[in-house]
Amino acid sequence: MSRKSKFIASVIATSKEDLPVLPFQRGAARKAMFDRIKSEAANHPVRKQA
């Protein structure tokens, strides 16, 4: 295989792999997490600190 063919093959193989989710792609999951945290915090009474 020539260098060019190896490079193209590696690019194609990499493009087929699962990539980690980028921050701007996980907006709905982040919002759901923050909503869950806020609702849990609202259900717990506030403790006074000494």
Secondary structure, DSSP 8 states (H G I E B T S, - for coil): --HHHHHHHHHHHHHHS-----GGG-HHHHHHHHHHHHHHHHHS------
